[in-house]
Amino acid sequence: MQLFKKYRLLTVIGTAWLFDAMDVAMLSFIMPLIKKEWQLAPAQLGMVSAATSLGMVVGAIICGVLADRIGRKKVLIYTLALFSIGNLLLTITPNVGLFIAVRFLTGIGLGGELPVAATLVADSYQGTERSRMLVLADSFWAIGWIVASLLAFWVMPVIGWRLTVLITAVTILYTLLLRRHLPDTPVRTTKKPSWRVVWQPEYRRMTITMAALWFIVMLTYYGMFLWLPSLLVLRGFPIVHSFNYTLLMSLAQLPGYYLAAYLMGKMSRKVVLMIYLTGTILSALAFSFASSNGAVLMSGAWLSFFDLGAWGTLIALTPSLFPQAIRGTGMGTAQSIGRIGATIGPYMVGMLLQFKLPIPVIFSVFVVMLLIGIGILVFAVVDPELSPDEELAHELKG
């Protein structure tokens, strides 16, 4: 019974992650269709993506603070409901202006759900089990991309993008399930607002350090993966538009997550993250010099394996570094600043391409950013593996 209860929570939270991934992935498949339908200029299409990212910046910080004030369960349900309502509205948008407005609203729900869900998982487990469950919960992101790929290639051509988006909007029904099966954890509020506490001297360095790591990881992830198809087409590899390529890139993420979950407890989260960031660097270099379909597929798969594994490890590390009373705010602040990197990354690649820089040079920028991330990890992050008694003291301290 205890085992069932443990994995039921993982499934409930992980499914919320899955829906978020479906939405983000679906947008990437929809954008070429609305570009043609509404005759959009590149700048307008960029605004569609930017609106979602901006909403996620706002949602992460606001919902993180609310999670520390009114509880994780309530906020998680609200974010999923907002996300679902946004997708319902998206199905009836008549023009790009309203589409952008709705995507901003949806982005608030998306950005808020991820840090709050991670906070709830962190509250519900301790030690190695907490780290492992956080990585496994994040692995549902890859499953969401796989489901979105299936919908985009097999369903969307038949029923159109609006009805396909309607399928993702049924998460409003899932929020009703959460009300019954999602536990909540007591909120230990602080005397001062939590958004002030995370910037006090005691926690400021930790907040800045984790925000910097999230900024680098998100900038490099979105910069590389949102531009991968376009970059490969420029190099004469139309294979990237195939279902097999998309499915392989998504499937390669899963063993990356699962290995990271296995390594939790075998070595420190800091070492695991260092391994994955190093693997991301090597894979990015190999990908930038790939000169055949086989090399593209192999290096791209390894890049997915390591980059998403690094993301999952960072998810496991971040909430554990903050006391329970400010955990939602700490996680939300770090991811909110990270989302700024997610917005900058794709635009940075576009600017570098305008200067006609070679693809290996563009990828070298990401390599430098990741090396800076490793430096921050080595010299600025302290990752104590706390015993239950020490962890309790750590929680009460906040």
Buried (B, 14 or more C-beta within 10 A) or exposed (E): EEEEEBEEBBBBBBBBBBBBBBBBBBBBBBBEBBBEEBEBEEEBBBBBBBBBBBBBBBBBBBBBBBBBBEBBBBBBBBBBBBBBBBBBBBBEBEEBEEBBBBBBBBBBBBBBBBBBBBBBBBBBBBBBEBBBBBBBBBBBBBBBBBBBBBBBBEBBEEEBBBEBBBBBBEBBEBBEEBEEEBEEBEBBEBEEBBBEBBEEEEBEEBBBBBBBBBBBBBBBBBBBBBBBBEBBEEEEBEBBEEEEBBBBBBBBBBBBBBBBBEBBBEEBBBBBBBBBBBBBBBBBBBBBEBEEBEBBBBBBBBBBBBBBBBBBBBBBBBBBBBBBBBBBBBBBBBBBBBBBBBBBBBBBBBEBBEEEBEBEEBBBBBBEBBBEBBEBBEEBBEBEBBEEEEBEEBBEEB
